[in-house]
Amino acid sequence: MIGLLLLVLIAFFSIRTLSRQDREIRQAATVFESTGEGVIIIDPRGRIVAANQAFSDSSDYERTELAGRHIRVLRSRRHRKAFYQQMFEAIAANGRWQGEVYTRKKSGDSILEWLTVNAVKDNEGRVSQYVAVFSDVAIVKRSLQQLDHLAHHDTLTDLPNRLLLQDRLDHAIHRAHRLGHRLAVLFLDLDRFKNINDTLGHAAGDQLLRIFAGRLSGLVREGDTVARLGGDEFMVLLEDYASDEDPHIVAQKLLDSLDEAFDIQGHQLFITASIGISLYPDDGMTVDELVRNSDAAMYRAKQKGKNSYHFYTRDLTTAAHESLRLESSLRLALDRGEFVLHYQPKWNTQTGAITGVEALLRWQHPERGLIGPGAFLNTLEDCGLIMPVGRWILRTACRQAQAWQAQGLPAIQMSINLSGRQIVEGSLLQTVAEALAESGLDPRCLELELTEGYIMHQPDEAIVLLNSLREMGVGIAIDDFGT
């Protein structure tokens, strides 16, 4: 009985093993037939055992024609005997070979393919067969070209991206140095582009950028480069221009191209741009210098009122360095408590009584002494420090007003100027409420001054903000009224 059971188990596991091997064979056959690459199996003597349909299609041989023929039938005359000898030696030494090879079709024509040959060994370590896989080099190269294009071009506009621009600019600099040519780098930024994204959505903004990219490309010579750096920033590289006037002419043509409306989602949109220009070799000898200096010139164009172009000058670098040092000093000033408030009285001319004060920010610099806001207020705005400094002003001024009342002085109104950024970023109501709660100051003793410019440019948000402040009991004054 035990012997019979053992025979049954042996038979069962043998059947399972055969079944598994059969499944594996069928799977291998399916892969062999369905793969897109051409595959042939070669015996140790170099004769073709089998070929799949993909190889038959590419070589024009019927599969039955290939079976049993020597592999030399596929050799192309484009290769010398030494090429094949080196291939066979590599396979014998390493068990595989990879590389480009010309294969002869049935017609005698040669096609370039990527060949991978692997030696298959049996259980005793002897080569039982070779598997050769042929891939169309043209398809591989097209795929590589597509990947290279994606890596070096902007996906939205298909213009060269920052990486490709830097490579071209570096090459242009070396060429200009060798031949004594000149280069111009134009850094272009669209003015108030954010308004389009905010009002019509990013799809509309993307459509405008694509149209604008097409306009730019049509305005320069074939050998020049138009690139998109990201967002609404573009750059134009002019190589070997003939006249000193050429950068002026191109910059004006770029600005003039914006005179034509953009038809976006049924809207006729107009936009302007600011352009900064740096020249080789006058304004820089490297990629970084030329790009940085054209960027600085572009910001100067924006400061001058936008919709214009500006050439780089040395003072822009000096100003940028000073601005960077000023920003660093201001950050330290906030941490070190170097800001102070001065209070300017408001007088009733009939009674001579003080009716209120206006809090004025000053910077008690440890080396330069007392500095007025005109020297640093714009930098506070630009770098975002106006938010923490603004909160400090509100808390300090409210505490001072309450302290005066605690000393027995009559209650007067504390007036504080607000920056546009404090208003826009949306946390003003919370900041005011916290300052009043912390100090215990009556809201009626606080007056906030808002600029007319903010209210006129954002009337809907302004109405909500003004109503909320009024409900808190805080007074409102309009600064620069009538401008």
C-alpha positions in Angstrom: 0.0 0.0 0.0 2.8 2.4 0.9 4.6 1.5 -2.3 1.5 2.2 -4.3 1.0 5.6 -2.5 4.6 6.5 -3.3 4.2 5.7 -6.9 1.0 7.9 -7.0 2.9 10.8 -5.3 5.8 10.5 -7.8 3.4 10.4 -10.7 1.5 13.4 -9.3 4.6 15.6 -8.8 6.0 14.5 -12.2 2.7 15.5 -13.8 2.9 18.9 -12.0 6.5 19.4 -13.1 5.7 18.6 -16.7 2.6 20.8 -16.5 4.7 23.7 -15.1 7.3 23.2 -17.8 4.7 23.0 -20.4 3.2 26.3 -19.2 6.7 27.9 -19.2 7.3 26.7 -22.8 4.0 28.1 -24.0 4.7 31.4 -22.3 8.1 31.6 -23.9 6.6 30.8 -27.3 4.0 33.5 -26.8 6.7 36.1 -26.0 8.8 34.9 -28.9 6.0 35.4 -31.4 4.4 38.6 -30.0 7.5 40.8 -29.3 8.0 43.7 -31.6 11.8 43.1 -32.0 13.1 40.6 -34.5 14.4 37.4 -32.7 16.3 34.5 -34.1 17.6 31.4 -32.4 20.9 30.0 -33.6 22.5 26.6 -32.8 26.2 26.3 -31.8 27.2 25.7 -35.4 25.8 29.0 -36.5 22.6 27.7 -38.2 19.3 29.4 -37.7 16.9 27.2 -35.7 13.9 29.6 -35.6 12.9 33.2 -36.4 9.9 35.1 -35.2 7.5 37.0 -37.4 8.9 40.4 -36.6 12.3 39.3 -37.9 10.7 37.8 -41.0 8.9 41.1 -41.7 12.1 43.2 -41.3 14.3 40.9 -43.4 11.7 39.9 -46.0 12.7 36.3 -45.6 10.0 33.7 -45.0 10.5 31.9 -41.8 10.8 28.6 -43.6 13.5 30.1 -45.8 15.7 30.9 -42.8 15.4 27.6 -40.9 18.6 25.6 -41.2 20.5 28.3 -43.1 23.8 29.6 -41.7 23.8 33.0 -40.0 26.2 34.3 -42.6 23.3 34.8 -44.9 22.4 37.9 -42.9 25.9 39.4 -43.1 26.2 42.8 -44.8 29.1 43.8 -47.0 29.3 47.0 -45.0 31.3 45.2 -42.3 34.7 43.6 -42.7 35.4 40.0 -41.6 37.4 41.5 -38.6 34.1 43.0 -37.3 32.4 39.7 -37.1 35.5 38.0 -35.7 35.6 40.5 -32.8 31.9 39.9 -32.2 32.3 36.1 -32.0 35.3 36.5 -29.7 33.3 38.8 -27.4 30.4 36.3 -27.2 32.8 33.4 -26.5 34.5 35.4 -23.7 31.5 37.2 -22.1 28.5 35.2 -23.3 27.0 38.3 -24.9 27.5 41.1 -27.4 25.7 44.4 -28.1 26.1 47.0 -30.7 24.9 48.5 -34.0 25.2 46.2 -37.0 24.0 46.3 -40.6 21.9 43.3 -41.6 21.4 42.1 -45.1 17.8 41.7 -46.2 16.6 39.2 -48.8 16.8 41.8 -51.5 20.5 42.5 -50.7 19.8 45.9 -49.1 21.3 46.6 -45.7 19.4 48.0 -42.7 21.0 49.4 -39.6 19.9 47.6 -36.4 20.8 47.3 -32.7 21.8 43.7 -32.1 21.9 41.9 -28.8 23.3 38.4 -28.8 23.2 36.1 -25.7 24.6 32.6 -25.3 22.3 30.1 -23.7 24.1 27.3 -21.8 22.8 23.9 -20.7 23.1 22.3 -17.2 26.6 21.2 -18.0 27.8 24.7 -19.0 27.9 24.1 -22.7 26.4 26.6 -25.2 23.2 25.0 -26.5 22.1 28.0 -28.6 22.3 31.7 -29.1 19.5 34.2 -29.0 19.9 37.3 -31.2 17.5 40.2 -30.8 17.3 42.9 -33.5 15.9 46.4 -32.8 15.3 49.1 -35.5 17.9 51.7 -34.8 15.8 54.4 -36.4 13.0 53.8 -33.9 15.5 53.8 -31.0 17.1 57.0 -32.3 13.8 58.7 -32.8 12.9 57.9 -29.2 16.2 59.3 -28.0 15.7 62.4 -30.1 12.2 62.8 -28.6 13.6 62.5 -25.1 16.4 64.9 -25.9 13.9 67.4 -27.3 11.7 67.1 -24.2 14.8 67.7 -22.0 15.8 70.8 -23.9 12.6 72.5 -24.9 9.7 74.1 -23.0 6.7 71.9 -23.0 4.2 74.8 -23.4 5.7 76.8 -26.2 8.2 74.3 -27.7 10.9 77.0 -27.5 14.4 76.2 -26.2 14.3 76.0 -22.4 16.8 77.5 -19.9 19.2 74.5 -20.2 19.4 74.6 -24.0 19.7 78.4 -23.9 22.7 78.2 -21.6 24.3 75.7 -23.8 23.8 77.8 -26.9 24.9 81.0 -25.2 28.0 79.3 -23.9 28.8 78.1 -27.5 28.1 81.6 -28.9 30.4 83.2 -26.4 33.3 80.9 -27.3 32.6 81.5 -31.0 32.4 85.3 -30.5 35.6 85.3 -28.6 37.4 83.3 -31.4 36.0 85.4 -34.3 35.7 88.8 -32.6 31.9 88.9 -32.9 29.4 90.6 -30.6 26.4 89.2 -28.8 23.3 90.7 -27.2 21.1 89.0 -24.6 17.6 90.4 -24.2 15.8 89.4 -21.0 12.0 89.9 -21.5 9.3 89.8 -18.8 5.6 90.4 -19.5 4.1 93.3 -17.4 1.2 92.4 -15.1 0.8 89.0 -16.7 -0.5 87.7 -13.3 -3.7 89.7 -13.8 -4.6 87.5 -16.8 -4.1 84.3 -14.9 -6.1 85.7 -11.9 -9.0 86.9 -14.0 -9.3 84.5 -16.9 -7.5 81.5 -15.6 -4.2 79.7 -16.3 -5.5 78.2 -19.6 -6.0 81.7 -21.0 -2.5 82.7 -19.7 -0.9 79.6 -21.3 -2.7 80.4 -24.7 -1.3 83.9 -24.6 2.2 82.6 -23.9 2.0 80.3 -26.8 0.9 83.0 -29.2 3.5 85.4 -27.9 6.2 82.8 -28.3 5.2 82.5 -32.0 5.4 86.2 -32.4 8.9 86.4 -30.9 10.2 83.6 -33.1 9.0 85.3 -36.2 10.8 88.6 -35.3 14.4 87.3 -35.1 16.9 85.8 -37.6 17.0 82.1 -38.2 20.4 81.8 -36.4 19.2 83.7 -33.3 17.6 81.9 -30.3 14.3 82.7 -28.6 13.9 80.8 -25.3 11.4 80.6 -22.5 13.0 80.6 -19.1 9.7 79.9 -17.2 6.5 81.7 -16.3 6.3 84.9 -18.4 10.1 85.2 -18.8 11.7 84.9 -22.2 15.2 85.5 -23.5 16.5 86.3 -27.0 20.1 85.7 -28.0 21.3 87.8 -30.9 24.6 86.5 -32.4 27.0 88.4 -34.6 24.9 91.5 -35.1 26.2 94.0 -37.7 25.3 97.4 -36.1 25.3 98.9 -32.6 21.7 99.8 -33.4 20.6 96.2 -34.0 19.8 95.4 -30.3 17.8 98.7 -30.1 15.9 97.8 -33.3 15.1 94.2 -32.1 14.0 95.3 -28.7 11.6 97.9 -30.2 10.3 95.3 -32.6 9.5 93.0 -29.7 7.7 95.8 -27.9 5.8 96.8 -31.0 4.7 93.2 -31.5 2.6 93.6 -28.4 0.6 96.4 -29.9 -1.5 93.8 -31.7 -4.3 92.4 -29.5 -4.3 88.7 -28.3 -7.5 87.0 -29.1 -7.9 84.7 -26.0 -11.2 82.9 -25.3 -13.2 85.6 -27.1 -11.4 88.5 -25.3 -9.2 91.0 -27.0 -6.3 91.3 -24.6 -3.4 93.7 -24.6 -0.2 93.4 -22.7 3.2 95.1 -22.5 6.7 93.9 -21.6 9.9 95.1 -20.0 13.2 94.2 -21.6 16.7 94.3 -20.3 19.8 94.1 -22.6 23.3 93.0 -21.9 26.1 92.9 -24.5 29.2 90.7 -25.0 31.9 91.5 -24.2 31.1 94.9 -22.7 28.7 93.7 -20.0 30.0 90.2 -19.3 32.3 87.4 -20.5 30.3 84.4 -19.2 26.8 83.0 -19.4 26.0 83.8 -15.8 27.2 87.4 -16.1 25.3 88.2 -19.3 22.0 86.6 -18.0 22.3 88.2 -14.6 23.1 91.7 -16.0 20.2 91.5 -18.6 17.9 90.5 -15.7 19.1 93.6 -13.7 18.5 95.8 -16.7 15.0 94.4 -17.2 14.1 95.3 -13.6 15.3 98.8 -14.2 13.0 99.0 -17.2 10.1 98.0 -15.0 11.1 100.6 -12.4 11.0 103.2 -15.2 7.4 102.5 -15.9 7.3 99.2 -17.9 6.7 98.8 -21.6 10.3 99.8 -22.4 13.8 98.4 -22.7 16.9 99.3 -20.8 20.6 98.5 -21.4 22.7 97.2 -18.6 25.0 99.7 -16.8 27.6 99.2 -14.1 25.5 101.1 -11.5 22.8 98.4 -11.7 25.2 95.9 -10.3 26.2 98.3 -7.6 22.6 99.0 -6.8 21.8 95.3 -6.7 24.6 94.7 -4.2 23.5 97.6 -2.1 19.9 96.3 -2.1 21.1 92.8 -1.1 23.2 94.3 1.8 20.2 96.5 2.8 17.9 93.5 2.9 20.3 91.5 5.1 20.7 94.5 7.5 16.9 94.9 7.7 16.4 91.3 8.6 18.9 91.7 11.4 17.3 95.0 12.4 14.0 93.3 13.0 15.7 90.5 15.1 17.7 93.0 17.1 14.9 95.4 17.8 16.5 98.4 15.9 13.2 99.7 14.6 11.6 102.5 16.6 8.4 104.6 16.3 8.2 108.3 16.4 4.8 110.0 17.0 3.8 113.1 15.1 1.1 115.1 16.8 -2.1 116.2 15.1 -3.3 119.6 16.5 -6.6 121.3 16.6 -5.7 124.7 15.4 -8.6 126.4 17.1 -8.2 124.9 20.6 -4.5 124.1 20.4 -5.2 120.6 21.8 -3.6 117.4 20.5 -6.3 115.3 18.9 -4.2 112.4 17.7 -0.8 111.2 16.6 0.6 109.4 13.6 3.1 106.6 14.1 6.1 107.0 11.9 8.7 104.2 11.5 12.4 104.9 11.9 15.5 102.7 11.9 18.0 103.2 14.6 21.0 101.9 12.8 24.0 101.1 15.1 26.5 102.8 12.8 24.6 105.2 10.6 22.2 106.5 13.2 18.6 107.3 12.7 17.3 106.5 9.2 14.0 107.6 7.7 11.6 105.2 5.9 12.4 106.6 2.5 15.8 104.8 2.6 14.4 101.3 3.3 10.6 101.1 3.0 10.6 99.9 -0.6 13.0 97.1 0.3 10.8 96.0 3.2 8.0 95.8 0.6 10.0 93.9 -2.0 11.4 91.3 0.3 8.2 90.7 2.3 9.6 92.1 5.6 6.8 94.6 5.6 4.5 91.9 7.0 6.4 91.2 10.3 7.4 94.8 10.6 3.8 95.9 10.0 2.6 93.6 12.8 5.3 95.0 15.1 4.2 98.6 14.3 0.5 97.8 15.0 1.2 96.1 18.4 3.8 98.8 19.5 1.6 101.7 18.5 -1.5 100.3 20.2 0.4 99.6 23.4 1.8 103.1 23.4 -1.6 104.7 23.0 -3.0 102.6 25.9 0.1 103.4 28.0 -0.6 107.2 27.6 -4.1 106.7 28.7 -2.9 104.7 31.8 -0.7 107.7 32.7 -3.8 109.9 32.9 -3.5 111.5 29.4 -6.7 112.0 27.4 -7.7 109.3 24.9 -6.4 110.3 21.4 -6.5 108.6 18.1 -3.4 106.6 17.0 -3.0 106.7 13.2 -1.0 104.0 11.4 -0.1 103.8 7.7 -0.7 100.5 6.0 1.2 99.2 3.0 -0.5 97.6 0.0 1.1 94.3 0.7 -0.4 94.2 4.3 -3.8 94.7 2.8 -3.5 92.3 -0.1 -2.2 89.3 1.8 -5.4 89.0 3.8 -4.3 88.7 7.4 -4.9 92.4 8.3 -8.1 91.9 10.2 -6.6 89.2 12.4 -3.5 91.3 13.0 -5.5 94.4 14.0 -7.8 92.3 16.3 -4.7 90.7 18.0 -3.0 94.1 18.5 -6.2 95.6 20.1 -6.8 92.6 22.3 -3.2 92.5 23.5 -3.0 96.2 24.3 -6.5 96.7 25.6 -6.9 99.8 23.4 -10.4 100.9 22.4 -10.8 100.3 18.7 -12.2 103.9 18.3 -8.7 105.1 19.3 -7.1 103.4 16.3 -7.2 104.9 12.7 -5.7 103.0 9.7 -4.6 104.9 6.6 -5.0 103.1 3.3 -3.8 104.4 0.0 -6.3 105.4 -2.6 -4.4 103.4 -5.2 -5.2 100.1 -3.5 -8.9 100.9 -3.2 -9.2 102.0 -6.8 -7.4 98.9 -8.2 -9.2 96.4 -6.0 -12.6 97.9 -5.2 -14.4 94.7 -4.3 -11.8 93.5 -1.8 -11.5 97.0 -0.4 -15.2 97.3 0.3 -15.2 94.0 2.2 -12.1 95.1 4.2 -13.4 98.6 5.0 -16.7 97.2 6.2 -15.0 94.7 8.4 -12.8 97.3 10.0 -15.7 99.6 10.5 -17.6 96.9 12.3 -14.6 96.5 14.6 -14.9 100.2 15.4 -11.6 101.1 13.8 -11.3 104.5 12.0 -10.4 104.6 8.3 -8.5 107.4 6.5 -7.7 107.5 2.7 -4.1 108.5 2.0 -3.0 110.2 -1.3 -6.7 111.0 -1.9 -7.4 112.5 -5.3 -4.2 111.3 -7.0 
